[in-house]
Amino acid sequence: MGINSENGMADNGDAILDKNLYSRQIYALGESAMMHLRKASVLISGIGSVGVEVAKNLILGGIRQVTIHDTRDARWLDLSAQYYLKESDIGRNRAEASFEHLAELNDSVTCHLSMDPLNENFVKQFDLTVLTDAPLAMQLIVNDWTRKHNRHFIATDARGLFGIVFVDVGAEFKVNDLNGERCKELLIEHVDAETGDVTTLDNVMHGLEDGDYVTFSEVKGMTELNGIEPLKITIKKPNVFNIGKVVAKFSPYVEGGRFTQVKVPSIISHKSLKESLIEPDILMWDFAKFENPSQLHALWQALHSFEAKVLFFFFGIAK
């Protein structure tokens, strides 16, 4: 079952970006990121409190296509946090009961409904699969499918005050901008041809990091630097960075010039869920509570084990 509403695609399959409709998001995310959203298809499985929030945000955000999936019926407990469910929906499939509410949020997004059990051929159709309210065994299976077909995977859930998010974008994922910050651009005072050290004008802190890339312009004397391909740097001091021996054979530096930081795509690698359960890479957010993330990781695994062994009949989860 699905809605074939206008999905913002041209006849040739190219994404169409309504810059008036998405002006705020373009300002926050950039036009390139919005174009990627307008081309992407997402499967959201588990339309409980977390799943419905994910679906709402993606649809309002302008993703090209969303498939709402669930195999569970609404229970009284769902009414506490799933805001699209009401008493009359008890016993009705959660995705089916929420579908019309979600589909009407943005008529430029194509929404589909699925209530069948997940399988590999179905999951591999989507750029991203988001699992919520799923037992750990199912998360492991679906993550294997997504990695096999080079698709992206997110598992997320919430229990009371605690939440968890696992992200796997595969073994090789290209990131065009690692930090999202504006590129640095400053005047330079000197370039040392012998060492490759570059000093900023008036000893202003450059704000760069090891591994950043820069290019140059308006340099007098050492004109070979102007317009050069981006050079990888190492940091010497807050006002000095090094560009290596590339300048050793250039003309002598006279004066002036500026450097501009250049964002170079990077390849990052994510572990599978199976690997991460054993050796997790956890994002730190509070260094005053250094041990908390690993403790929470262990607690979530214990909770999954408890649900699978004891409470599967209550949650509707098979062992």
C-alpha positions as protocol buffer text, in pm:
chain_id: "A"
residue {
  index: 1
  type: MET
  ca { x: 0 y: 0 z: 0 }
}
residue {
  index: 2
  type: GLY
  ca { x: 138 y: 343 z: -84 }
}
residue {
  index: 3
  type: ILE
  ca { x: 74 y: 699 z: -184 }
}
residue {
  index: 4
  type: ASN
  ca { x: 205 y: 811 z: -521 }
}
residue {
  index: 5
  type: SER
  ca { x: 199 y: 1180 z: -445 }
}
residue {
  index: 6
  type: GLU
  ca { x: 424 y: 1430 z: -625 }
}
residue {
  index: 7
  type: ASN
  ca { x: 768 y: 1345 z: -495 }
}
residue {
  index: 8
  type: GLY
  ca { x: 979 y: 1625 z: -632 }
}
residue {
  index: 9
  type: MET
  ca { x: 1140 y: 1424 z: -911 }
}
residue {
  index: 10
  type: ALA
  ca { x: 1177 y: 1530 z: -1274 }
}
residue {
  index: 11
  type: ASP
  ca { x: 1077 y: 1297 z: -1557 }
}
residue {
  index: 12
  type: ASN
  ca { x: 1442 y: 1202 z: -1609 }
}
residue {
  index: 13
  type: GLY
  ca { x: 1478 y: 1096 z: -1244 }
}
residue {
  index: 14
  type: ASP
  ca { x: 1671 y: 1402 z: -1126 }
}
residue {
  index: 15
  type: ALA
  ca { x: 1574 y: 1557 z: -795 }
}
residue {
  index: 16
  type: ILE
  ca { x: 1392 y: 1891 z: -798 }
}
residue {
  index: 17
  type: LEU
  ca { x: 1469 y: 2118 z: -503 }
}
residue {
  index: 18
  type: ASP
  ca { x: 1204 y: 2373 z: -408 }
}
residue {
  index: 19
  type: LYS
  ca { x: 1428 y: 2646 z: -267 }
}
residue {
  index: 20
  type: ASN
  ca { x: 1135 y: 2840 z: -124 }
}
residue {
  index: 21
  type: LEU
  ca { x: 990 y: 2540 z: 60 }
}
residue {
  index: 22
  type: TYR
  ca { x: 1327 y: 2428 z: 199 }
}
residue {
  index: 23
  type: SER
  ca { x: 1499 y: 2765 z: 235 }
}
residue {
  index: 24
  type: ARG
  ca { x: 1572 y: 2724 z: 607 }
}
residue {
  index: 25
  type: GLN
  ca { x: 1713 y: 2375 z: 563 }
}
residue {
  index: 26
  type: ILE
  ca { x: 1928 y: 2485 z: 271 }
}
residue {
  index: 27
  type: TYR
  ca { x: 2069 y: 2758 z: 495 }
}
residue {
  index: 28
  type: ALA
  ca { x: 2140 y: 2509 z: 776 }
}
residue {
  index: 29
  type: LEU
  ca { x: 2249 y: 2201 z: 578 }
}
residue {
  index: 30
  type: GLY
  ca { x: 2362 y: 2340 z: 245 }
}
residue {
  index: 31
  type: GLU
  ca { x: 2214 y: 2288 z: -100 }
}
residue {
  index: 32
  type: SER
  ca { x: 2422 y: 1978 z: -173 }
}
residue {
  index: 33
  type: ALA
  ca { x: 2294 y: 1798 z: 139 }
}
residue {
  index: 34
  type: MET
  ca { x: 1935 y: 1888 z: 52 }
}
residue {
  index: 35
  type: MET
  ca { x: 1981 y: 1750 z: -299 }
}
residue {
  index: 36
  type: HIS
  ca { x: 2097 y: 1422 z: -146 }
}
residue {
  index: 37
  type: LEU
  ca { x: 1785 y: 1416 z: 74 }
}
residue {
  index: 38
  type: ARG
  ca { x: 1565 y: 1473 z: -229 }
}
residue {
  index: 39
  type: LYS
  ca { x: 1714 y: 1164 z: -392 }
}
residue {
  index: 40
  type: ALA
  ca { x: 1709 y: 926 z: -94 }
}
residue {
  index: 41
  type: SER
  ca { x: 1468 y: 650 z: 3 }
}
residue {
  index: 42
  type: VAL
  ca { x: 1429 y: 541 z: 365 }
}
residue {
  index: 43
  type: LEU
  ca { x: 1264 y: 247 z: 536 }
}
residue {
  index: 44
  type: ILE
  ca { x: 1146 y: 315 z: 893 }
}
residue {
  index: 45
  type: SER
  ca { x: 1052 y: -4 z: 1076 }
}
residue {
  index: 46
  type: GLY
  ca { x: 875 y: 14 z: 1411 }
}
residue {
  index: 47
  type: ILE
  ca { x: 629 y: 301 z: 1440 }
}
residue {
  index: 48
  type: GLY
  ca { x: 630 y: 341 z: 1814 }
}
residue {
  index: 49
  type: SER
  ca { x: 728 y: 660 z: 1995 }
}
residue {
  index: 50
  type: VAL
  ca { x: 1078 y: 678 z: 1845 }
}
residue {
  index: 51
  type: GLY
  ca { x: 982 y: 554 z: 1500 }
}
residue {
  index: 52
  type: VAL
  ca { x: 700 y: 802 z: 1452 }
}
residue {
  index: 53
  type: GLU
  ca { x: 929 y: 1090 z: 1551 }
}
residue {
  index: 54
  type: VAL
  ca { x: 1194 y: 975 z: 1302 }
}
residue {
  index: 55
  type: ALA
  ca { x: 932 y: 943 z: 1030 }
}
residue {
  index: 56
  type: LYS
  ca { x: 781 y: 1284 z: 1102 }
}
residue {
  index: 57
  type: ASN
  ca { x: 1118 y: 1459 z: 1093 }
}
residue {
  index: 58
  type: LEU
  ca { x: 1233 y: 1289 z: 772 }
}
residue {
  index: 59
  type: ILE
  ca { x: 907 y: 1364 z: 593 }
}
residue {
  index: 60
  type: LEU
  ca { x: 907 y: 1728 z: 703 }
}
residue {
  index: 61
  type: GLY
  ca { x: 1275 y: 1740 z: 607 }
}
residue {
  index: 62
  type: GLY
  ca { x: 1191 y: 1655 z: 248 }
}
residue {
  index: 63
  type: ILE
  ca { x: 1333 y: 1307 z: 198 }
}
residue {
  index: 64
  type: ARG
  ca { x: 1228 y: 1178 z: -144 }
}
residue {
  index: 65
  type: GLN
  ca { x: 1060 y: 858 z: -35 }
}
residue {
  index: 66
  type: VAL
  ca { x: 968 y: 705 z: 301 }
}
residue {
  index: 67
  type: THR
  ca { x: 827 y: 360 z: 367 }
}
residue {
  index: 68
  type: ILE
  ca { x: 649 y: 322 z: 701 }
}
residue {
  index: 69
  type: HIS
  ca { x: 673 y: -36 z: 829 }
}
residue {
  index: 70
  type: ASP
  ca { x: 547 y: -224 z: 1132 }
}
residue {
  index: 71
  type: THR
  ca { x: 419 y: -572 z: 1213 }
}
residue {
  index: 72
  type: ARG
  ca { x: 291 y: -490 z: 1562 }
}
residue {
  index: 73
  type: ASP
  ca { x: -51 y: -377 z: 1670 }
}
residue {
  index: 74
  type: ALA
  ca { x: -104 y: -75 z: 1892 }
}
residue {
  index: 75
  type: ARG
  ca { x: -130 y: -140 z: 2267 }
}
residue {
  index: 76
  type: TRP
  ca { x: -237 y: 82 z: 2553 }
}
residue {
  index: 77
  type: LEU
  ca { x: 127 y: 144 z: 2639 }
}
residue {
  index: 78
  type: ASP
  ca { x: 184 y: 296 z: 2293 }
}
residue {
  index: 79
  type: LEU
  ca { x: -63 y: 575 z: 2366 }
}
residue {
  index: 80
  type: SER
  ca { x: 173 y: 725 z: 2624 }
}
residue {
  index: 81
  type: ALA
  ca { x: 422 y: 851 z: 2365 }
}
residue {
  index: 82
  type: GLN
  ca { x: 305 y: 771 z: 2010 }
}
residue {
  index: 83
  type: TYR
  ca { x: 109 y: 1087 z: 1941 }
}
residue {
  index: 84
  type: TYR
  ca { x: -67 y: 968 z: 1624 }
}
residue {
  index: 85
  type: LEU
  ca { x: -237 y: 676 z: 1800 }
}
residue {
  index: 86
  type: LYS
  ca { x: -568 y: 700 z: 1986 }
}
residue {
  index: 87
  type: GLU
  ca { x: -781 y: 460 z: 2188 }
}
residue {
  index: 88
  type: SER
  ca { x: -974 y: 345 z: 1883 }
}
residue {
  index: 89
  type: ASP
  ca { x: -646 y: 229 z: 1726 }
}
residue {
  index: 90
  type: ILE
  ca { x: -582 y: -34 z: 1994 }
}
residue {
  index: 91
  type: GLY
  ca { x: -537 y: -366 z: 1815 }
}
residue {
  index: 92
  type: ARG
  ca { x: -469 y: -197 z: 1481 }
}
residue {
  index: 93
  type: ASN
  ca { x: -129 y: -208 z: 1312 }
}
residue {
  index: 94
  type: ARG
  ca { x: 74 y: 91 z: 1433 }
}
residue {
  index: 95
  type: ALA
  ca { x: 206 y: 182 z: 1089 }
}
residue {
  index: 96
  type: GLU
  ca { x: -138 y: 159 z: 931 }
}
residue {
  index: 97
  type: ALA
  ca { x: -293 y: 373 z: 1205 }
}
residue {
  index: 98
  type: SER
  ca { x: -24 y: 641 z: 1169 }
}
residue {
  index: 99
  type: PHE
  ca { x: 21 y: 636 z: 794 }
}
residue {
  index: 100
  type: GLU
  ca { x: -232 y: 898 z: 684 }
}
residue {
  index: 101
  type: HIS
  ca { x: -115 y: 1142 z: 952 }
}
residue {
  index: 102
  type: LEU
  ca { x: 245 y: 1110 z: 834 }
}
residue {
  index: 103
  type: ALA
  ca { x: 170 y: 1114 z: 462 }
}
residue {
  index: 104
  type: GLU
  ca { x: -17 y: 1444 z: 483 }
}
residue {
  index: 105
  type: LEU
  ca { x: 278 y: 1626 z: 643 }
}
residue {
  index: 106
  type: ASN
  ca { x: 457 y: 1696 z: 313 }
}
residue {
  index: 107
  type: ASP
  ca { x: 301 y: 1634 z: -26 }
}
residue {
  index: 108
  type: SER
  ca { x: 641 y: 1651 z: -197 }
}
residue {
  index: 109
  type: VAL
  ca { x: 742 y: 1326 z: -23 }
}
residue {
  index: 110
  type: THR
  ca { x: 622 y: 988 z: -147 }
}
residue {
  index: 111
  type: CYS
  ca { x: 504 y: 770 z: 142 }
}
residue {
  index: 112
  type: HIS
  ca { x: 444 y: 395 z: 135 }
}
residue {
  index: 113
  type: LEU
  ca { x: 304 y: 154 z: 392 }
}
residue {
  index: 114
  type: SER
  ca { x: 425 y: -199 z: 462 }
}
residue {
  index: 115
  type: MET
  ca { x: 298 y: -446 z: 723 }
}
residue {
  index: 116
  type: ASP
  ca { x: 473 y: -761 z: 603 }
}
residue {
  index: 117
  type: PRO
  ca { x: 772 y: -917 z: 783 }
}
residue {
  index: 118
  type: LEU
  ca { x: 1106 y: -774 z: 671 }
}
residue {
  index: 119
  type: ASN
  ca { x: 1317 y: -970 z: 426 }
}
residue {
  index: 120
  type: GLU
  ca { x: 1647 y: -913 z: 250 }
}
residue {
  index: 121
  type: ASN
  ca { x: 1503 y: -839 z: -95 }
}
residue {
  index: 122
  type: PHE
  ca { x: 1276 y: -573 z: 53 }
}
residue {
  index: 123
  type: VAL
  ca { x: 1541 y: -405 z: 270 }
}
residue {
  index: 124
  type: LYS
  ca { x: 1802 y: -382 z: -6 }
}
residue {
  index: 125
  type: GLN
  ca { x: 1576 y: -145 z: -205 }
}
residue {
  index: 126
  type: PHE
  ca { x: 1636 y: 141 z: 39 }
}
residue {
  index: 127
  type: ASP
  ca { x: 1930 y: 376 z: 80 }
}
residue {
  index: 128
  type: LEU
  ca { x: 1877 y: 374 z: 458 }
}
residue {
  index: 129
  type: THR
  ca { x: 1696 y: 143 z: 696 }
}
residue {
  index: 130
  type: VAL
  ca { x: 1601 y: 273 z: 1042 }
}
residue {
  index: 131
  type: LEU
  ca { x: 1500 y: 10 z: 1297 }
}
residue {
  index: 132
  type: THR
  ca { x: 1320 y: 100 z: 1620 }
}
residue {
  index: 133
  type: ASP
  ca { x: 1146 y: -122 z: 1875 }
}
residue {
  index: 134
  type: ALA
  ca { x: 1338 y: -415 z: 1727 }
}
residue {
  index: 135
  type: PRO
  ca { x: 1491 y: -706 z: 1920 }
}
residue {
  index: 136
  type: LEU
  ca { x: 1867 y: -729 z: 1902 }
}
residue {
  index: 137
  type: ALA
  ca { x: 1848 y: -1049 z: 1697 }
}
residue {
  index: 138
  type: MET
  ca { x: 1651 y: -867 z: 1427 }
}
residue {
  index: 139
  type: GLN
  ca { x: 1890 y: -571 z: 1435 }
}
residue {
  index: 140
  type: LEU
  ca { x: 2183 y: -805 z: 1370 }
}
residue {
  index: 141
  type: ILE
  ca { x: 2008 y: -974 z: 1078 }
}
residue {
  index: 142
  type: VAL
  ca { x: 1900 y: -651 z: 910 }
}
residue {
  index: 143
  type: ASN
  ca { x: 2242 y: -493 z: 960 }
}
residue {
  index: 144
  type: ASP
  ca { x: 2398 y: -792 z: 782 }
}
residue {
  index: 145
  type: TRP
  ca { x: 2160 y: -736 z: 491 }
}
residue {
  index: 146
  type: THR
  ca { x: 2239 y: -367 z: 462 }
}
residue {
  index: 147
  type: ARG
  ca { x: 2615 y: -422 z: 471 }
}
residue {
  index: 148
  type: LYS
  ca { x: 2589 y: -697 z: 212 }
}
residue {
  index: 149
  type: HIS
  ca { x: 2413 y: -462 z: -32 }
}
residue {
  index: 150
  type: ASN
  ca { x: 2610 y: -147 z: 57 }
}
residue {
  index: 151
  type: ARG
  ca { x: 2314 y: 23 z: 221 }
}
residue {
  index: 152
  type: HIS
  ca { x: 2306 y: 235 z: 537 }
}
residue {
  index: 153
  type: PHE
  ca { x: 2164 y: 128 z: 872 }
}
residue {
  index: 154
  type: ILE
  ca { x: 2048 y: 296 z: 1194 }
}
residue {
  index: 155
  type: ALA
  ca { x: 1909 y: 122 z: 1501 }
}
residue {
  index: 156
  type: THR
  ca { x: 1761 y: 345 z: 1771 }
}
residue {
  index: 157
  type: ASP
  ca { x: 1542 y: 307 z: 2074 }
}
residue {
  index: 158
  type: ALA
  ca { x: 1439 y: 472 z: 2401 }
}
residue {
  index: 159
  type: ARG
  ca { x: 1353 y: 337 z: 2743 }
}
residue {
  index: 160
  type: GLY
  ca { x: 1241 y: 598 z: 2990 }
}
residue {
  index: 161
  type: LEU
  ca { x: 1518 y: 856 z: 3026 }
}
residue {
  index: 162
  type: PHE
  ca { x: 1770 y: 648 z: 2829 }
}
residue {
  index: 163
  type: GLY
  ca { x: 1818 y: 633 z: 2455 }
}
residue {
  index: 164
  type: ILE
  ca { x: 2052 y: 456 z: 2215 }
}
residue {
  index: 165
  type: VAL
  ca { x: 2151 y: 512 z: 1853 }
}
residue {
  index: 166
  type: PHE
  ca { x: 2371 y: 284 z: 1642 }
}
residue {
  index: 167
  type: VAL
  ca { x: 2487 y: 404 z: 1300 }
}
residue {
  index: 168
  type: ASP
  ca { x: 2651 y: 193 z: 1029 }
}
residue {
  index: 169
  type: VAL
  ca { x: 2718 y: 360 z: 694 }
}
residue {
  index: 170
  type: GLY
  ca { x: 2944 y: 80 z: 574 }
}
residue {
  index: 171
  type: ALA
  ca { x: 3312 y: 0 z: 546 }
}
residue {
  index: 172
  type: GLU
  ca { x: 3379 y: 293 z: 311 }
}
residue {
  index: 173
  type: PHE
  ca { x: 3174 y: 612 z: 337 }
}
residue {
  index: 174
  type: LYS
  ca { x: 3281 y: 940 z: 181 }
}
residue {
  index: 175
  type: VAL
  ca { x: 3239 y: 1250 z: 396 }
}
residue {
  index: 176
  type: ASN
  ca { x: 3276 y: 1580 z: 213 }
}
residue {
  index: 177
  type: ASP
  ca { x: 3296 y: 1790 z: 529 }
}
residue {
  index: 178
  type: LEU
  ca { x: 3406 y: 1632 z: 857 }
}
residue {
  index: 179
  type: ASN
  ca { x: 3312 y: 1919 z: 1090 }
}
residue {
  index: 180
  type: GLY
  ca { x: 3067 y: 2146 z: 906 }
}
residue {
  index: 181
  type: GLU
  ca { x: 3260 y: 2457 z: 1004 }
}
residue {
  index: 182
  type: ARG
  ca { x: 3335 y: 2752 z: 777 }
}
residue {
  index: 183
  type: CYS
  ca { x: 3672 y: 2726 z: 600 }
}
residue {
  index: 184
  type: LYS
  ca { x: 3949 y: 2936 z: 757 }
}
residue {
  index: 185
  type: GLU
  ca { x: 4106 y: 3217 z: 552 }
}
residue {
  index: 186
  type: LEU
  ca { x: 4387 y: 3441 z: 682 }
}
residue {
  index: 187
  type: LEU
  ca { x: 4671 y: 3662 z: 564 }
}
residue {
  index: 188
  type: ILE
  ca { x: 5023 y: 3525 z: 588 }
}
residue {
  index: 189
  type: GLU
  ca { x: 5342 y: 3699 z: 697 }
}
residue {
  index: 190
  type: HIS
  ca { x: 5610 y: 3458 z: 581 }
}
residue {
  index: 191
  type: VAL
  ca { x: 5676 y: 3130 z: 401 }
}
residue {
  index: 192
  type: ASP
  ca { x: 6005 y: 2960 z: 485 }
}
residue {
  index: 193
  type: ALA
  ca { x: 6129 y: 2787 z: 169 }
}
residue {
  index: 194
  type: GLU
  ca { x: 6374 y: 2572 z: 363 }
}
residue {
  index: 195
  type: THR
  ca { x: 6138 y: 2431 z: 625 }
}
residue {
  index: 196
  type: GLY
  ca { x: 5798 y: 2482 z: 461 }
}
residue {
  index: 197
  type: ASP
  ca { x: 5670 y: 2673 z: 763 }
}
residue {
  index: 198
  type: VAL
  ca { x: 5394 y: 2926 z: 701 }
}
residue {
  index: 199
  type: THR
  ca { x: 5343 y: 3205 z: 957 }
}
residue {
  index: 200
  type: THR
  ca { x: 5023 y: 3406 z: 984 }
}
residue {
  index: 201
  type: LEU
  ca { x: 5023 y: 3786 z: 974 }
}
residue {
  index: 202
  type: ASP
  ca { x: 5047 y: 3947 z: 1319 }
}
residue {
  index: 203
  type: ASN
  ca { x: 5073 y: 3598 z: 1470 }
}
residue {
  index: 204
  type: VAL
  ca { x: 4698 y: 3546 z: 1446 }
}
residue {
  index: 205
  type: MET
  ca { x: 4595 y: 3191 z: 1545 }
}
residue {
  index: 206
  type: HIS
  ca { x: 4515 y: 2997 z: 1230 }
}
residue {
  index: 207
  type: GLY
  ca { x: 4266 y: 2756 z: 1390 }
}
residue {
  index: 208
  type: LEU
  ca { x: 4375 y: 2467 z: 1168 }
}
residue {
  index: 209
  type: GLU
  ca { x: 4440 y: 2104 z: 1261 }
}
residue {
  index: 210
  type: ASP
  ca { x: 4686 y: 1837 z: 1150 }
}
residue {
  index: 211
  type: GLY
  ca { x: 4568 y: 1686 z: 824 }
}
residue {
  index: 212
  type: ASP
  ca { x: 4379 y: 1993 z: 702 }
}
residue {
  index: 213
  type: TYR
  ca { x: 4434 y: 2114 z: 346 }
}
residue {
  index: 214
  type: VAL
  ca { x: 4505 y: 2470 z: 230 }
}
residue {
  index: 215
  type: THR
  ca { x: 4567 y: 2659 z: -91 }
}
residue {
  index: 216
  type: PHE
  ca { x: 4718 y: 3003 z: -148 }
}
residue {
  index: 217
  type: SER
  ca { x: 4656 y: 3328 z: -336 }
}
residue {
  index: 218
  type: GLU
  ca { x: 4802 y: 3680 z: -369 }
}
residue {
  index: 219
  type: VAL
  ca { x: 5152 y: 3563 z: -271 }
}
residue {
  index: 220
  type: LYS
  ca { x: 5430 y: 3789 z: -400 }
}
residue {
  index: 221
  type: GLY
  ca { x: 5764 y: 3641 z: -498 }
}
residue {
  index: 222
  type: MET
  ca { x: 5678 y: 3275 z: -440 }
}
residue {
  index: 223
  type: THR
  ca { x: 5406 y: 3294 z: -704 }
}
residue {
  index: 224
  type: GLU
  ca { x: 5410 y: 2918 z: -764 }
}
residue {
  index: 225
  type: LEU
  ca { x: 5198 y: 2890 z: -450 }
}
residue {
  index: 226
  type: ASN
  ca { x: 4913 y: 3089 z: -602 }
}
residue {
  index: 227
  type: GLY
  ca { x: 4636 y: 2853 z: -710 }
}
residue {
  index: 228
  type: ILE
  ca { x: 4836 y: 2544 z: -616 }
}
residue {
  index: 229
  type: GLU
  ca { x: 4649 y: 2218 z: -558 }
}
residue {
  index: 230
  type: PRO
  ca { x: 4542 y: 2183 z: -192 }
}
residue {
  index: 231
  type: LEU
  ca { x: 4837 y: 2097 z: 33 }
}
residue {
  index: 232
  type: LYS
  ca { x: 4813 y: 1881 z: 345 }
}
residue {
  index: 233
  type: ILE
  ca { x: 4948 y: 2055 z: 653 }
}
residue {
  index: 234
  type: THR
  ca { x: 5094 y: 1975 z: 993 }
}
residue {
  index: 235
  type: ILE
  ca { x: 5067 y: 2213 z: 1286 }
}
residue {
  index: 236
  type: LYS
  ca { x: 5381 y: 2366 z: 1439 }
}
residue {
  index: 237
  type: LYS
  ca { x: 5239 y: 2645 z: 1654 }
}
residue {
  index: 238
  type: PRO
  ca { x: 4903 y: 2822 z: 1694 }
}
residue {
  index: 239
  type: ASN
  ca { x: 5026 y: 3073 z: 1434 }
}
residue {
  index: 240
  type: VAL
  ca { x: 5248 y: 2843 z: 1224 }
}
residue {
  index: 241
  type: PHE
  ca { x: 5173 y: 2542 z: 1005 }
}
residue {
  index: 242
  type: ASN
  ca { x: 5394 y: 2341 z: 771 }
}
residue {
  index: 243
  type: ILE
  ca { x: 5331 y: 2251 z: 406 }
}
residue {
  index: 244
  type: GLY
  ca { x: 5637 y: 2031 z: 357 }
}
residue {
  index: 245
  type: LYS
  ca { x: 5920 y: 2048 z: 106 }
}
residue {
  index: 246
  type: VAL
  ca { x: 5702 y: 2140 z: -191 }
}
residue {
  index: 247
  type: VAL
  ca { x: 5824 y: 2503 z: -173 }
}
residue {
  index: 248
  type: ALA
  ca { x: 6196 y: 2418 z: -167 }
}
residue {
  index: 249
  type: LYS
  ca { x: 6239 y: 2484 z: -540 }
}
residue {
  index: 250
  type: PHE
  ca { x: 5995 y: 2775 z: -562 }
}
residue {
  index: 251
  type: SER
  ca { x: 6094 y: 3138 z: -610 }
}
residue {
  index: 252
  type: PRO
  ca { x: 6191 y: 3327 z: -290 }
}
residue {
  index: 253
  type: TYR
  ca { x: 5902 y: 3457 z: -84 }
}
residue {
  index: 254
  type: VAL
  ca { x: 5875 y: 3838 z: -85 }
}
residue {
  index: 255
  type: GLU
  ca { x: 5558 y: 3938 z: 98 }
}
residue {
  index: 256
  type: GLY
  ca { x: 5183 y: 3915 z: 129 }
}
residue {
  index: 257
  type: GLY
  ca { x: 4945 y: 3641 z: 38 }
}
residue {
  index: 258
  type: ARG
  ca { x: 4666 y: 3453 z: 206 }
}
residue {
  index: 259
  type: PHE
  ca { x: 4582 y: 3091 z: 269 }
}
residue {
  index: 260
  type: THR
  ca { x: 4238 y: 2937 z: 237 }
}
residue {
  index: 261
  type: GLN
  ca { x: 4139 y: 2611 z: 398 }
}
residue {
  index: 262
  type: VAL
  ca { x: 3995 y: 2355 z: 155 }
}
residue {
  index: 263
  type: LYS
  ca { x: 3759 y: 2076 z: 258 }
}
residue {
  index: 264
  type: VAL
  ca { x: 3883 y: 1751 z: 103 }
}
residue {
  index: 265
  type: PRO
  ca { x: 3656 y: 1444 z: 105 }
}
residue {
  index: 266
  type: SER
  ca { x: 3752 y: 1179 z: 361 }
}
residue {
  index: 267
  type: ILE
  ca { x: 3668 y: 810 z: 378 }
}
residue {
  index: 268
  type: ILE
  ca { x: 3540 y: 682 z: 711 }
}
residue {
  index: 269
  type: SER
  ca { x: 3476 y: 320 z: 806 }
}
residue {
  index: 270
  type: HIS
  ca { x: 3205 y: 190 z: 1038 }
}
residue {
  index: 271
  type: LYS
  ca { x: 3193 y: -142 z: 1216 }
}
residue {
  index: 272
  type: SER
  ca { x: 2898 y: -374 z: 1188 }
}
residue {
  index: 273
  type: LEU
  ca { x: 2657 y: -403 z: 1480 }
}
residue {
  index: 274
  type: LYS
  ca { x: 2797 y: -747 z: 1561 }
}
residue {
  index: 275
  type: GLU
  ca { x: 3149 y: -606 z: 1585 }
}
residue {
  index: 276
  type: SER
  ca { x: 3036 y: -301 z: 1780 }
}
residue {
  index: 277
  type: LEU
  ca { x: 2864 y: -507 z: 2048 }
}
residue {
  index: 278
  type: ILE
  ca { x: 3205 y: -655 z: 2131 }
}
residue {
  index: 279
  type: GLU
  ca { x: 3425 y: -351 z: 2068 }
}
residue {
  index: 280
  type: PRO
  ca { x: 3209 y: -36 z: 2051 }
}
residue {
  index: 281
  type: ASP
  ca { x: 3323 y: 303 z: 1923 }
}
residue {
  index: 282
  type: ILE
  ca { x: 3121 y: 531 z: 2148 }
}
residue {
  index: 283
  type: LEU
  ca { x: 3078 y: 904 z: 2090 }
}
residue {
  index: 284
  type: MET
  ca { x: 3180 y: 1088 z: 2406 }
}
residue {
  index: 285
  type: TRP
  ca { x: 2966 y: 1386 z: 2508 }
}
residue {
  index: 286
  type: ASP
  ca { x: 3050 y: 1438 z: 2876 }
}
residue {
  index: 287
  type: PHE
  ca { x: 3413 y: 1384 z: 2974 }
}
residue {
  index: 288
  type: ALA
  ca { x: 3321 y: 1430 z: 3341 }
}
residue {
  index: 289
  type: LYS
  ca { x: 3134 y: 1098 z: 3317 }
}
residue {
  index: 290
  type: PHE
  ca { x: 3390 y: 900 z: 3124 }
}
residue {
  index: 291
  type: GLU
  ca { x: 3268 y: 554 z: 3230 }
}
residue {
  index: 292
  type: ASN
  ca { x: 2896 y: 614 z: 3174 }
}
residue {
  index: 293
  type: PRO
  ca { x: 2882 y: 526 z: 2800 }
}
residue {
  index: 294
  type: SER
  ca { x: 3043 y: 183 z: 2847 }
}
residue {
  index: 295
  type: GLN
  ca { x: 2813 y: 114 z: 3142 }
}
residue {
  index: 296
  type: LEU
  ca { x: 2507 y: 211 z: 2937 }
}
residue {
  index: 297
  type: HIS
  ca { x: 2631 y: -9 z: 2652 }
}
residue {
  index: 298
  type: ALA
  ca { x: 2642 y: -307 z: 2889 }
}
residue {
  index: 299
  type: LEU
  ca { x: 2301 y: -221 z: 3035 }
}
residue {
  index: 300
  type: TRP
  ca { x: 2138 y: -207 z: 2691 }
}
residue {
  index: 301
  type: GLN
  ca { x: 2280 y: -549 z: 2604 }
}
residue {
  index: 302
  type: ALA
  ca { x: 2148 y: -685 z: 2934 }
}
residue {
  index: 303
  type: LEU
  ca { x: 1806 y: -535 z: 2861 }
}
residue {
  index: 304
  type: HIS
  ca { x: 1796 y: -693 z: 2514 }
}
residue {
  index: 305
  type: SER
  ca { x: 1891 y: -1029 z: 2662 }
}
residue {
  index: 306
  type: PHE
  ca { x: 1627 y: -997 z: 2934 }
}
residue {
  index: 307
  type: GLU
  ca { x: 1352 y: -909 z: 2687 }
}
residue {
  index: 308
  type: ALA
  ca { x: 1446 y: -1196 z: 2457 }
}
residue {
  index: 309
  type: LYS
  ca { x: 1450 y: -1456 z: 2735 }
}
residue {
  index: 310
  type: VAL
  ca { x: 1177 y: -1342 z: 2972 }
}
residue {
  index: 311
  type: LEU
  ca { x: 952 y: -1068 z: 2831 }
}
residue {
  index: 312
  type: PHE
  ca { x: 919 y: -1167 z: 2465 }
}
residue {
  index: 313
  type: PHE
  ca { x: 549 y: -1248 z: 2518 }
}
residue {
  index: 314
  type: PHE
  ca { x: 486 y: -900 z: 2664 }
}
residue {
  index: 315
  type: PHE
  ca { x: 664 y: -708 z: 2387 }
}
residue {
  index: 316
  type: GLY
  ca { x: 554 y: -937 z: 2107 }
}
residue {
  index: 317
  type: ILE
  ca { x: 917 y: -1026 z: 2036 }
}
residue {
  index: 318
  type: ALA
  ca { x: 1012 y: -1376 z: 1931 }
}
residue {
  index: 319
  type: LYS
  ca { x: 1318 y: -1532 z: 2093 }
}
